[in-house]
């Protein structure tokens, strides 16, 4: 893993799980597979803390374990999976758009907890939904169950590998660690549960400012008298399926944009008749983007979507856009030119782009130094003499994509660090503002007068309010940037993965 | 390769025109230092996307950030010993729900070991000298029951508020404290004993005190 990726993983782990888990996680990402004692020794952490950290990481599917010979268990981090934590809000939002609030909360609970049994998820989500409903109304378990089953049917949620049932309990000591297995056809098999019940609202008497009675709640809310019907059957969010959905979305919206251009040059027709559909498909197939290809004439014409080409186009469009925004439109013109013609000499670039030599040279070198463009040497003579060699400019899309992806990881790490810095700088003010809000809230609950509330509000001076506003604006901006850079990360990762699969 | 390196200076090994310079041009200066940390950009960045869905995802992200801090998976760094024990700290502790992993799915070496309450020294010696001991849940259970009968009142409020399996986790948490200086450990014991007089969980409605002490530890709790 590159330094940039490790740095980003470190920041994500720290924000999600704290410093101890971060230390262990980053250590494993750096060093690879290691047994428990070596981890404790190398990181200088106590054994207990390492155990706790590993439990958390394994629960969240970020670390896996393997039993090696002589019973040694080794732990390995899944760096790519750690990077996915950046995308959690997007997964949850997608679930909301597809399966509304219930789906949203199911996916959120699964992501927050790593893995859960279906009964636990249903109960938790029903409780949460009940909180948001009007007084007297509750959410039925059956409705939540239905949504859960639909999520499983469409593969957004899948089963975790299982502990195999032990038949031979008398052959020697039990293994140091279970070997988890999952059968392909069991991955989306929902156990027959009859979950009957309704969500429970948290009683307002439980909420107390001192926080002490909160300790009661864990005991009250879980019934340990009844056995769990689906004990041992755990579910997790299927991130690959979400990725498939994102990819489809990206391609559809790209084609839709394209269609608008074509649509404007066509005669207006409100009903899509067969003729018009044929026309559209032909246009799509002939389109230089090559998203849709015609693979035969059976049935009137067989059309196929070329996913790899589609992803390639999206990645290329991303590269072009970055060049345009960083170096200007003339640079972008040169870039597109080299992309189109594949290999060009210095002189040819100047001629085709119709840009004076000095400027063209300058732009080419700028792009070259940042690795958007590369040089291809073609020797004329076997001794590779530089005076007798062609130097051709070319764009290697795969390596440019990799370079850009690396920059994206760095960007996100920078954004997170800056956000943390901003928050830390204003920590005192933030705490003060939270305290004041808490006071106001409790006073409102006990029915205070307007004048009293105003007095408390004035505890925060006007310039302080200004500072808080600025802080909020900045933090929102930085957060929004992270989200949008992650969209680019997704496109580039998808393209790179698709290309590597074909090799 | 071959070429006049030391003799004539103005002879390049390649055709200078191929790279775009004509003969006699002033070559650009050689850059001897790393590029500036925050270079001026000629082109300002494109504004961010805005819209309802973007706002919603942003709100989700910020809420998530707050929520994960309160989850039991967020492992707090144990605080260093302070010069003065703050009385208020005791009442500002945020109670988190305990999380007990499903031990059937994890390597056995990850389970916390059975520990004696008193005698932190002997426990430390145990830890230092041992190889990976594979503890049996049933043994631990028995040990806990023994200890319960022995050490009445010590840390019992924590144990009664959580389920059986949770006792292991609380022991683990206690061990972290025990690893600190012994003085703090003694103070903690006193602290816990004081709280015994006011344990709320003793008289919870609808709950039998001690009814959960015989539970099967294998139940996963969330």
Contacts between the chains, C-beta under 8 A, distances in Angstrom:
chain1	res1	chain2	res2	distance
A	15	B	65	6.4
A	15	B	68	7.2
A	16	B	68	4.9
A	16	B	73	7.7
A	16	B	74	7.3
A	17	B	68	7.5
A	17	B	73	5.7
A	17	B	74	5.6
A	17	B	75	6.3
A	18	B	74	5.0
A	18	B	75	4.7
A	18	B	76	6.1
A	18	B	77	6.6
A	19	B	77	5.2
A	20	B	75	4.8
A	20	B	77	6.2
A	21	B	73	7.8
A	21	B	75	5.4
A	36	B	109	5.6
A	36	B	110	7.5
A	36	B	132	7.3
A	37	B	132	7.6
A	46	B	176	7.5
A	46	B	179	6.2
A	47	B	127	6.6
A	48	B	112	6.6
A	48	B	172	5.7
A	48	B	175	5.6
A	48	B	176	6.4
A	48	B	179	8.0
A	49	B	75	7.5
A	49	B	176	7.1
A	51	B	109	7.8
A	51	B	110	4.8
A	51	B	111	7.7
A	51	B	112	6.7
A	51	B	172	7.9
A	52	B	75	5.8
A	52	B	172	6.9
A	53	B	75	6.5
A	54	B	110	5.8
A	55	B	101	4.9
A	55	B	106	6.5
A	55	B	110	5.8
A	56	B	73	4.8
A	56	B	75	6.5
A	58	B	101	7.9
A	58	B	106	6.4
A	59	B	73	7.0
A	59	B	101	6.1
A	60	B	73	7.1
A	65	B	106	7.9
A	65	B	107	5.6
A	67	B	107	7.7
A	73	B	107	4.5
A	73	B	109	6.2
A	88	B	61	7.9
A	88	B	64	6.2
A	89	B	57	5.0
A	89	B	58	7.9
A	89	B	60	4.3
A	89	B	61	4.2
A	89	B	64	6.2
A	90	B	57	6.5
A	92	B	60	5.7
A	92	B	64	7.8
A	93	B	53	6.9
A	93	B	56	6.3
A	93	B	57	5.0
A	93	B	60	6.1
A	96	B	56	7.9
A	108	B	64	7.9
A	112	B	64	7.8
A	112	B	67	6.7
A	112	B	68	6.9
A	112	B	71	6.3
A	113	B	71	7.8
A	113	B	73	7.9
A	113	B	222	6.5
A	114	B	73	7.8
A	116	B	222	6.5
A	117	B	220	7.4
A	120	B	222	5.2
A	124	B	222	7.5
A	163	B	104	5.2
A	163	B	105	5.7
A	173	B	134	7.5
A	174	B	108	7.6
A	174	B	134	7.9
A	176	B	107	5.7
A	176	B	108	5.7
A	176	B	109	6.5
A	176	B	132	7.6
A	176	B	134	6.8
A	177	B	106	7.1
A	177	B	107	3.4
A	177	B	108	6.7
A	177	B	109	7.8
A	178	B	104	6.7
A	178	B	105	6.3
A	178	B	106	7.9
A	178	B	107	8.0
A	180	B	105	6.8
A	210	B	91	6.1
A	211	B	92	7.8
A	211	B	93	7.5
A	211	B	94	6.1
A	211	B	95	6.0
A	212	B	91	7.5
A	212	B	95	7.2
A	212	B	200	7.6
A	213	B	200	6.8
A	214	B	95	4.8
A	215	B	95	4.5
A	215	B	161	5.4
A	215	B	200	7.8
A	215	B	201	7.8
A	216	B	161	7.5
A	216	B	200	6.6
A	216	B	201	6.8
A	216	B	204	6.8
A	217	B	97	7.8
A	218	B	97	4.6
A	218	B	98	6.8
A	218	B	161	7.6
A	218	B	162	7.1
A	219	B	161	6.1
A	219	B	162	7.3
A	219	B	163	7.6
A	219	B	201	7.0
A	219	B	204	7.5
A	219	B	207	7.4
A	220	B	204	7.7
A	222	B	163	7.9
A	222	B	221	6.3
A	222	B	222	7.9
A	224	B	163	5.9
A	224	B	212	6.1
A	224	B	215	5.7
A	224	B	219	6.3
A	224	B	221	8.0
A	228	B	219	6.9
A	228	B	220	7.5
A	231	B	219	7.8
A	231	B	220	7.3
A	232	B	102	7.4
A	232	B	104	6.9
A	234	B	102	7.8
A	234	B	105	7.9
A	325	B	43	6.0
A	325	B	45	6.7
A	325	B	46	6.0
A	326	B	41	7.7
A	326	B	43	6.5
A	327	B	43	7.6
A	328	B	42	6.9
A	328	B	43	6.3
A	345	B	18	7.9
A	346	B	18	6.6
A	346	B	19	6.9
A	346	B	20	5.3
A	357	B	20	6.3
A	360	B	20	7.9
A	361	B	19	7.9
A	361	B	20	3.9
A	383	B	1	7.5
A	385	B	1	7.7
A	385	B	13	7.6
A	385	B	14	7.7
A	386	B	13	5.2
A	386	B	14	3.0
A	386	B	15	7.3
A	387	B	13	6.9
A	387	B	14	4.9
A	387	B	15	4.4
A	387	B	18	7.9
A	388	B	15	7.9
A	389	B	14	7.3
A	391	B	18	6.0
A	391	B	19	7.4
A	475	B	62	8.0
A	476	B	58	6.4
A	477	B	48	7.0
A	479	B	58	5.6
A	479	B	61	5.6
A	479	B	62	6.3
A	480	B	48	5.1
A	480	B	49	7.9
A	480	B	54	6.6
A	480	B	58	5.5
A	481	B	48	6.6
A	482	B	61	7.6
A	483	B	54	7.4
A	483	B	57	5.8
A	483	B	58	6.7
A	483	B	61	6.5
A	484	B	48	6.2
A	484	B	49	6.3
